Amino acid sequence: MTLVQDAIRFISEGGVFMYVILAVWGFALAVALERFKKLSYTYDVDGPSFMNELQRYVLSNDIQGAIRVCSGSQAALPRVLKSGLKRATQSSEQVQNAIDATALEVIPKIEMRLPYLQVAANLSTLFGLLGTIQGLIQSFTAVSAADPTQKAEVLAMGIAVAMNTTAMGLLSAISIMMIHAFLAAKSEKIVSEIDEFSVKLQDLLGTKKAIDE
């Protein structure tokens, strides 16, 4: 219970900007949670295993089976590859156009709202500094009106309180930056697999078409 009380006192002593930082922090965590769920459970898939499964269908001349496998997943990679498989009997340019069009639709959804986390981290730092400046101004104002024997004590207490917002702002910014780095890496992995396996699918379809001819 003491830890909770200390946290409440720490926040209340920091002034109004502590609550602003907490609001920014809470917003960033909500965005991060939503992005984590999407990137980990909706858009992501084991790319190499999925491509191996599609390759078996394609080499067995079962394009419809490969399309059904893609239709059974909501992940980004299957959606992109499905558009190419639907044009498997057409020219390589048409296959590539279909894949590119779907990728342009899917990739922005993967990267959606990640920039908000960078903005939130910067805002946390800036509000922390702003709160510190406000606290220092209040401290020096109090010192000017304080009893000469108490000026050092009043100034020390004021500066300690002013530092609370800096500490809170940095704590918020650091945690948000770490979360953003993790989610950005997750997003980059999904986009890289889309690029890699789209090219491999085009090559596979082109090679198979050349063999059949």
C-alpha positions in Angstrom: 0.0 0.0 0.0 2.9 2.3 0.7 4.1 2.0 -2.9 0.7 3.1 -4.2 0.6 6.0 -1.7 4.1 7.1 -2.8 3.1 7.0 -6.4 0.0 9.1 -5.8 2.0 11.6 -3.8 4.7 11.7 -6.5 2.0 12.5 -9.2 0.1 15.0 -7.1 3.3 16.9 -6.2 4.3 17.2 -9.9 1.4 19.5 -10.7 -1.1 19.5 -13.6 1.5 18.4 -16.2 1.8 15.1 -14.5 -1.8 14.3 -15.4 -1.2 15.4 -19.0 1.8 13.1 -19.2 -0.3 10.2 -17.8 -3.0 10.9 -20.4 -0.4 10.8 -23.2 1.1 7.6 -21.7 -2.3 6.0 -21.5 -3.2 6.9 -25.1 0.1 5.5 -26.3 -0.4 2.2 -24.4 -3.9 1.8 -25.8 -2.5 2.3 -29.4 0.3 -0.1 -28.6 -2.0 -2.8 -27.4 -4.3 -2.5 -30.4 -1.2 -2.6 -32.8 0.3 -5.6 -30.9 -3.0 -7.6 -31.3 -3.2 -6.7 -35.0 0.4 -7.3 -35.8 0.8 -10.5 -33.8 -2.5 -12.2 -34.3 -4.3 -10.7 -37.3 -1.7 -9.7 -39.9 1.3 -12.0 -39.1 1.8 -15.5 -40.3 4.8 -17.9 -40.6 5.9 -16.8 -44.0 8.3 -19.7 -45.0 5.9 -22.4 -43.8 3.0 -20.8 -45.6 4.9 -20.4 -48.8 6.0 -24.0 -48.7 2.4 -25.1 -48.4 1.4 -22.9 -51.3 4.3 -24.2 -53.4 3.1 -27.8 -53.0 -0.4 -26.8 -54.3 1.0 -24.8 -57.2 3.4 -27.6 -58.3 0.5 -30.0 -58.1 -1.5 -27.9 -60.5 -4.0 -27.2 -57.7 -4.2 -23.4 -57.9 -7.7 -23.4 -56.5 -6.4 -25.3 -53.5 -3.7 -22.7 -53.0 -6.4 -20.0 -53.2 -8.5 -21.8 -50.5 -5.5 -21.9 -48.2 -5.1 -18.1 -48.6 -8.8 -17.6 -48.1 -8.6 -19.4 -44.8 -6.3 -16.7 -43.2 -6.8 -13.0 -42.4 -3.1 -12.4 -42.4 -1.5 -9.8 -44.8 0.7 -12.2 -46.7 -2.0 -14.7 -47.7 -4.2 -11.7 -48.9 -1.4 -10.4 -51.2 -0.5 -13.9 -52.5 -4.1 -14.8 -53.1 -4.5 -11.9 -55.5 -1.6 -13.2 -57.5 -2.9 -16.8 -57.5 -6.2 -15.6 -58.9 -4.3 -14.5 -62.0 -2.1 -17.5 -62.3 -3.2 -18.2 -65.8 -2.6 -14.7 -67.0 0.7 -12.9 -67.9 3.5 -12.2 -65.4 2.8 -8.5 -65.7 -0.9 -9.0 -64.7 0.1 -11.2 -61.8 2.5 -8.6 -60.6 0.0 -5.8 -61.0 -2.6 -7.7 -58.9 0.0 -8.4 -56.2 1.2 -4.8 -56.2 -2.3 -3.4 -56.0 -3.2 -5.6 -53.0 0.1 -4.8 -51.3 -0.6 -1.1 -51.6 -3.9 -1.7 -49.9 -2.5 -4.0 -47.1 0.8 -2.4 -46.1 -0.7 1.0 -44.9 -3.0 -1.1 -42.5 0.1 -2.8 -41.1 1.9 0.5 -40.5 -1.2 2.3 -39.3 -1.0 4.4 -36.1 2.7 3.5 -35.4 3.7 7.1 -35.9 1.4 8.1 -33.1 3.8 6.3 -30.7 6.7 8.5 -31.8 4.6 11.6 -31.3 3.5 10.4 -27.9 7.1 9.8 -26.8 8.1 13.3 -27.9 5.1 14.9 -26.2 5.9 13.1 -22.9 9.4 14.5 -22.9 8.3 18.0 -23.8 5.4 18.1 -21.3 7.9 16.8 -18.7 10.3 19.7 -19.4 7.4 22.2 -19.5 6.2 21.0 -16.1 9.7 21.3 -14.7 10.0 24.9 -16.0 6.7 25.8 -14.5 7.7 24.2 -11.2 11.0 26.2 -11.1 9.2 29.4 -11.8 6.8 28.7 -9.0 9.7 27.8 -6.7 11.7 31.0 -7.4 8.5 33.0 -6.9 8.0 31.3 -3.5 11.6 31.9 -2.5 11.3 35.6 -3.2 8.5 35.9 -0.8 9.8 33.4 1.8 11.6 34.2 5.1 15.4 34.5 4.5 16.1 31.6 6.9 13.8 29.3 5.0 14.8 30.2 1.4 17.2 27.4 0.9 14.7 24.8 2.2 11.8 26.2 0.1 14.0 26.3 -3.0 15.2 22.7 -2.5 11.6 21.5 -2.0 10.4 23.3 -5.1 13.2 22.0 -7.3 12.6 18.4 -6.1 8.9 18.8 -7.0 9.7 20.3 -10.4 11.9 17.3 -11.2 9.0 15.0 -10.8 7.5 16.0 -14.2 10.9 15.4 -15.9 11.2 12.0 -14.4 7.6 11.1 -15.3 8.0 12.4 -18.8 11.2 10.5 -19.4 9.8 7.3 -18.0 6.8 7.6 -20.3 8.9 8.5 -23.3 11.4 5.7 -22.8 8.8 3.0 -22.4 6.8 4.2 -25.4 10.0 4.3 -27.5 10.8 0.7 -26.6 7.3 -0.4 -27.4 7.5 1.5 -30.7 10.8 -0.2 -31.6 9.3 -3.6 -31.0 6.1 -3.0 -33.0 8.1 -1.3 -35.8 10.3 -4.4 -36.1 7.2 -6.6 -36.2 5.6 -4.4 -38.9 8.9 -4.4 -40.9 9.1 -8.2 -40.7 5.5 -8.6 -42.1 6.2 -6.1 -45.0 9.5 -7.8 -45.8 7.8 -11.2 -46.0 5.2 -9.7 -48.4 8.0 -8.4 -50.6 10.0 -11.6 -50.5 7.3 -14.2 -51.0 5.5 -12.1 -53.6 8.6 -12.2 -55.8 9.0 -15.9 -55.1 5.3 -16.6 -56.0 5.7 -14.7 -59.3 8.9 -16.6 -60.1 7.2 -19.9 -59.2 4.1 -19.2 -61.4 6.4 -18.0 -64.3 8.6 -21.1 -64.0 5.6 -23.5 -63.9 4.0 -21.8 -66.9 7.2 -22.1 -68.9 7.4 -25.8 -68.0 3.8 -26.5 -68.9 4.3 -24.8 -72.3 
